[in-house]
Every structure is written in structure tokens, then in C-alpha cells.
Amino acid sequence: MKHFILALTLLPLFTFCGQQKEKEEENKTAETVSEIPTVNYSATYYLIRHAEKVRTNPKDSDPSLDIKGMMRAKRWATYFEPIKIDAIYITRYIRTKQTISLIAQQKAVSPKQYDPNAIYSDEFLKETNGQSVLIVGHSNTIPQLVNNLIGEEKFTDMDDSDNSTLFKVTINGNDKKVETITVE
């Protein structure tokens, strides 16, 4: 009986210690995401925001591209025509799919869907190592991904009317460069 009472007394202590360890691991993971060493990686990432979307229904969380957006999608296809693209990543929204549909056809590359909050990882860097990658996202996710790729907090959310900015990130080991290009 004494052992049973002792076990009941100590059980919360061991449970708490385990929870602390889990929390420490979570914090460690969160801190190291932006510190993933890229010494063995080499890739070029092209990051754009989706083209102009229909804004007639503010309650529509997944609008299509409007006429201007369709025209911009054609201009993006023209811009990327001479550029080698090995992989394309899009979010689950129709506007990202429509923005790159012509490019995907042109390059014969099937887009992969990604979660903007979870894309940047050692696994992603390994998967895209040695490739030229096009990533289409949103005004509040693309700048953050650029920051993760270059390892510094340089860019803030894009203006909601900005559908023409291209971020070109080149990683060659620890040498990381970013160019900001406007494609009208």
C-alpha cells in the first residue's frame, strides 16, 4: 500500500517533467526552423503571389482570377518560358492554381500543393536541392518564406495590390541571395 501511495504521489511529478521536455523540444524545433543549415544545398527559388482575384464577394474565401489576373497569368508564363522549372508549389486555393496553370503546361510539371505554414523544412530543402522551383502563394506568406530561405527577417507582407513582384532566391551552400523583380 505504501508503494501505491508513493507512486500516486510521484506520478504528477513525472508527468510534469515529461510535459516540460516536450515543450522544450517544441520550442527548440520552432527556434531552429529558420536556422536550418544549407551548407549542402543549392537551388533557385522563384516566389510570386497569385495574380489578381475577383473581389465582388468579400465572403468568398476562394475566388478565381479576374480578367486582369488571367492576363497576368499569361505574362507570368511568357516571363518563365525561357527559365528552367523543375518543380512548382501552390497552395490549396484556386487562384494559385490558375496563376501557374499555363506555366505548368508549358514546363510539363505537375504542381505540388503545400501548406504555407509548414513548407520550409530540411525535408523541403532536400527535396528541392539542385532544382529551380516556382512557388506561388499569398501576400502574407511569400515574404515570410523568402525570409526563411535567406535566413533573415528582411521582407514584410506584400501590399494587397501587389501581384507583380517576383522574389528570386538563390542558395549555394551558405551563400544566399535574393533579387526582387517587378514583372508588369
C-alpha positions in Angstrom: 0.0 0.0 0.0 2.9 2.4 0.8 4.3 1.8 -2.7 1.0 2.6 -4.3 0.6 5.8 -2.3 4.2 6.7 -3.2 3.6 6.0 -6.9 0.4 8.2 -6.9 2.4 11.0 -5.2 5.2 10.9 -7.7 3.1 10.3 -10.9 2.2 14.0 -11.3 5.9 14.9 -11.0 7.0 12.5 -13.7 4.1 13.6 -15.9 5.0 17.3 -15.5 8.7 16.6 -16.3 7.6 14.8 -19.5 5.5 17.7 -20.5 8.3 20.2 -19.8 10.6 18.1 -22.0 8.0 18.1 -24.8 7.6 21.8 -24.6 11.4 22.3 -24.6 11.5 20.1 -27.8 8.7 22.1 -29.4 10.4 25.4 -28.6 13.7 24.0 -29.9 12.0 23.0 -33.2 10.4 26.4 -33.6 13.7 28.2 -33.0 15.7 26.0 -35.4 13.3 26.2 -38.4 14.9 29.4 -39.6 18.3 28.1 -38.7 18.3 25.1 -40.9 21.9 24.8 -42.2 22.0 25.0 -46.0 25.7 24.2 -46.4 25.0 21.2 -48.7 22.1 22.7 -50.6 21.9 24.5 -53.9 18.7 25.7 -55.6 16.9 28.6 -57.2 13.5 29.6 -55.9 11.1 31.9 -57.7 8.4 33.1 -55.4 5.3 35.0 -56.6 1.9 36.0 -55.2 -1.1 34.8 -57.1 -2.5 37.0 -59.9 -5.4 39.5 -59.4 -8.5 37.8 -58.0 -12.3 38.5 -58.2 -13.3 40.8 -55.4 -17.0 41.1 -55.9 -17.9 38.8 -53.0 -16.0 39.6 -49.8 -17.3 36.4 -48.2 -15.8 34.2 -50.9 -12.6 32.7 -49.4 -11.6 31.0 -52.6 -12.2 33.4 -55.6 -11.0 32.8 -59.1 -8.8 35.1 -61.0 -10.4 38.1 -62.6 -9.7 39.2 -66.2 -6.6 41.2 -65.1 -5.4 38.1 -63.2 -5.8 35.9 -66.3 -3.8 38.4 -68.3 -1.1 38.5 -65.6 -1.0 34.6 -65.6 -0.2 34.8 -69.4 2.5 37.3 -68.7 4.0 35.1 -66.0 4.0 32.2 -68.5 5.8 34.4 -71.0 8.3 35.5 -68.3 9.1 31.9 -67.2 9.2 30.5 -70.8 13.0 30.6 -71.1 13.6 29.6 -67.5 14.1 26.0 -66.4 11.5 25.0 -63.8 11.8 21.6 -62.1 9.1 21.9 -59.5 6.0 24.0 -58.9 4.4 24.5 -55.5 0.9 26.0 -55.0 -1.4 26.5 -52.0 -4.9 24.9 -52.0 -6.6 28.0 -53.4 -7.9 28.1 -57.0 -6.2 31.5 -57.6 -2.7 30.0 -57.1 -3.6 27.1 -59.4 -4.9 29.4 -62.1 -1.9 31.7 -61.8 0.5 28.9 -62.8 -1.6 26.7 -65.0 0.0 27.9 -68.2 3.5 27.6 -66.8 2.8 24.1 -65.5 1.5 23.1 -69.0 4.5 24.8 -70.7 7.0 23.0 -68.4 5.1 19.7 -68.2 5.4 19.9 -64.4 2.5 18.8 -62.1 2.2 21.4 -59.2 2.5 20.1 -55.7 0.2 21.5 -53.0 1.9 22.9 -49.9 0.9 24.3 -46.6 2.4 27.9 -46.3 2.9 27.4 -42.6 4.9 24.2 -42.9 6.7 24.2 -46.3 10.1 25.4 -45.0 11.9 22.5 -43.6 15.1 20.4 -44.0 12.9 17.9 -46.0 11.8 20.7 -48.4 15.4 21.8 -48.9 16.5 18.2 -49.6 13.6 17.6 -52.0 14.4 20.8 -54.0 18.2 20.5 -53.8 19.7 21.2 -57.2 16.4 22.4 -58.7 14.7 25.5 -60.0 11.5 25.9 -58.1 8.5 28.1 -58.6 6.3 28.8 -55.5 3.0 30.6 -55.8 1.4 31.9 -52.6 -0.1 34.9 -51.0 0.8 38.4 -49.8 1.2 37.3 -46.2 3.1 34.0 -46.9 5.5 34.6 -49.7 7.6 37.2 -47.9 7.9 35.0 -44.8 9.0 32.1 -47.0 11.6 34.3 -48.6 12.8 35.3 -45.1 13.1 31.7 -44.1 15.1 30.8 -47.3 17.6 33.6 -46.8 17.8 33.2 -43.0 16.9 36.8 -42.1 13.8 39.0 -41.5 14.1 41.3 -44.5 10.6 41.3 -46.0 7.2 42.2 -44.6 3.8 41.3 -46.0 3.2 42.4 -49.6 0.7 45.1 -50.4 -2.7 43.7 -51.3 -2.5 45.2 -54.7 1.0 43.8 -55.5 0.7 40.9 -57.9 3.8 41.7 -60.0 6.7 41.1 -57.6 8.9 38.2 -58.1 11.4 37.1 -55.5 14.3 35.1 -56.8 16.2 33.4 -54.1 19.5 31.6 -55.0 21.1 29.3 -52.4 24.5 27.9 -53.0 25.6 26.4 -49.7 25.7 29.2 -47.1 25.7 31.9 -49.9 22.1 33.1 -50.1 21.0 35.9 -52.4 17.6 37.4 -53.1 16.6 39.6 -56.0 13.3 41.5 -56.2 12.0 41.8 -59.7 8.8 43.6 -60.9 7.1 41.8 -63.8 4.4 44.0 -65.2 
